[in-house]
Amino acid sequence: MTTTPEQTQKRPPVYNVRLELPHNRPYDLYYAEKVPLLQVFEKAVLAWDNRSRSGILRNLARSVGVGRPMQAAECGIFRGHSLVACLRIARDLRVPVNFIGLDSFAGLPSLVEEDLKVAPENAPYRKKVLFDDTSFEAVSELITSAGFADHAKLIRGFFVDTLPTLPEARYDFVNIDCDLYAPHIECLEYFYPKMNAGGIIFFDDYHSHDFPMAKSAIDKFLEDKPETLLHLRFGPEGVNHTKCYIEKL
């Protein structure tokens, strides 16, 4: 059976995390699953720019790309493509940024009781480790080849071990993309109190059908917090295409 271009266009896009992300509009629907991250990070960059600079001084600082760096982190970077796309956005907007990228580079950690309660019975991660087909060295090379070696620092290890070792800092943007229950709680407990007012925490997996424990963890952590979850999607609904984030009050 032959598929027409019109039928192909209507088919929900499938995102391949092994491919490099574009970051310039107009966005291709093929990347619909990652476009919300790019848009929210751009929003965070511009908000930081407005908070940190004013009037002529802001325009002058922008023109030469100097100033106190925006502080950002990504928890669960896999092969580094999202991290590099965000760094390109900051560069294009002439906003200095320091990015910390945290990942085990050995796949997901062991499941905890909260994961086992809600994980689909046929979920492959019940029987094997997922997302271990990456490496610290490969992501380092990607970042260096893209020209961002001075703006991104990779931290290898599970969050429970690495988060306590980070230098004290205030954050303007954090992307939490770590699938399971315990890593979400660990990241939120660490970063939430360290967010600057107006800073953004982005959640990649809140609406994921494959990892429903992400929603459980986020809802549990935020149940007594004043922030409201904001939801967005690019293009047609698809597998985990709807994302959400909070702006720290």
Secondary structure, 3 states (H helix, E strand, C coil): CCCCHHHHHHCCCCCCCCCCCCCCCCCCHHHCCCHHHHHHHHHHHHHHHHHHCCHHHHHHHHHHCCCCCEEEEEECCCCCHHHHHHHHHHHHCCCCEEEEEEECCCCCCCCCHHHHHHCCCCCHHHCCCCCCCCCHHHHHHHHHHCCCCCCEEEEECCHHHHHHHCCCCCEEEEEECCCCHHHHHHHHHHHHHHEEEEEEEEECCCCCCCCCHHHHHHHHHHCCCCCCCEEECCCCCCCCCCEEEEECC
